[in-house]
Amino acid sequence: MGLQQVPEMDYRSRLKDFLALEEKRNGLMEEILQKLDTVTAQLETVTNESAREVSVLKADLEDQKKARRGWQDEAAAQRERLASMVCHSQALYGCGSSLGRNRHGLCLC
């Protein structure tokens, strides 16, 4: 039985190949981490700007609500005043309606 010859393995060149791959992997990881840092910083900036804008918009909304409530109160007061004036006018001058008047003398129209 003769010894079979084992093919020689060039460990040094294989090690160089592995080291080159490891270097490329490390370079890729660094590039990814740099991009992640950049995107994270941009996200933080946008979040801070958005938070300021949201607080301004909330304040504007509250001002608008307050103004709307004021106008609604004013409109209700004017409606009551107008209704009172109409009733008073009808009591004084009549409205010419054929519906008649109630027991207080106000027009039923």
C-alpha positions in Angstrom: 0.0 0.0 0.0 1.5 3.2 -1.0 0.9 6.5 0.6 -1.3 8.8 -1.4 0.0 12.2 -1.9 -2.0 14.9 -0.2 -2.4 18.0 -2.3 -0.5 20.8 -0.8 -2.6 23.6 0.7 -1.3 27.0 0.5 -2.4 28.2 4.0 -0.8 31.6 3.6 -2.7 32.5 0.5 -5.9 31.3 2.0 -5.3 33.3 5.1 -4.7 36.4 3.0 -8.0 35.8 1.2 -9.8 35.5 4.6 -8.1 38.6 5.9 -9.1 40.5 2.7 -12.7 39.4 3.1 -12.6 40.4 6.8 -11.3 43.8 5.9 -14.0 44.3 3.3 -16.7 43.2 5.8 -15.3 45.7 8.4 -15.3 48.5 5.8 -18.9 47.7 4.9 -19.9 47.7 8.6 -18.2 51.1 9.1 -20.0 52.5 6.1 -23.3 51.3 7.4 -22.7 52.7 10.8 -21.8 56.1 9.4 -25.0 56.2 7.4 -27.0 55.1 10.4 -25.4 57.9 12.5 -26.2 60.5 9.7 -29.8 59.3 9.4 -30.3 59.2 13.1 -29.0 62.8 13.4 -31.3 63.9 10.6 -34.3 62.2 12.2 -33.6 63.9 15.5 -33.4 67.3 13.8 -36.7 66.7 11.9 -38.4 65.5 15.1 -37.3 68.6 17.0 -38.5 70.9 14.3 -41.8 69.0 14.0 -42.3 69.2 17.8 -41.9 73.0 17.6 -44.2 73.3 14.7 -46.8 71.1 16.4 -46.7 73.2 19.5 -47.2 76.4 17.5 -50.1 74.7 15.6 -51.7 73.6 18.8 -51.5 77.2 20.2 -53.0 78.5 17.0 -55.8 75.9 17.2 -56.6 76.9 20.8 -56.7 80.6 19.7 -59.1 79.7 16.9 -61.3 77.7 19.2 -61.4 80.6 21.7 -62.3 83.1 18.9 -65.0 80.8 17.5 -66.6 80.4 21.0 -66.6 84.2 21.3 -68.2 84.6 17.9 -70.8 81.9 18.7 -71.6 83.7 22.0 -71.9 87.0 20.2 -74.2 85.4 17.5 -76.4 83.8 20.2 -76.7 87.2 21.9 -77.6 88.9 18.6 -80.2 86.2 17.7 -81.8 86.7 21.1 -81.8 90.5 20.6 -83.2 90.2 17.1 -86.0 87.8 18.3 -86.8 90.2 21.1 -86.9 93.1 18.6 -89.2 91.1 16.3 -91.6 90.3 19.1 -91.6 93.8 20.3 -92.2 95.1 16.7 -95.0 92.6 16.2 -96.6 93.7 19.5 -96.5 97.3 18.5 -97.2 97.3 14.8 -98.6 93.8 14.0 -97.3 91.7 11.2 -100.4 91.5 9.0 -100.6 87.8 9.4 -103.9 86.0 9.3 -102.8 83.6 12.0 -104.0 86.0 14.7 -102.6 86.8 18.1 -101.9 84.9 21.3 -103.3 85.9 24.7 -100.4 88.4 25.1 -101.2 90.1 21.9 -98.2 88.7 20.0 -98.6 87.6 16.4 -98.7 83.8 15.9 -96.7 83.8 12.7 
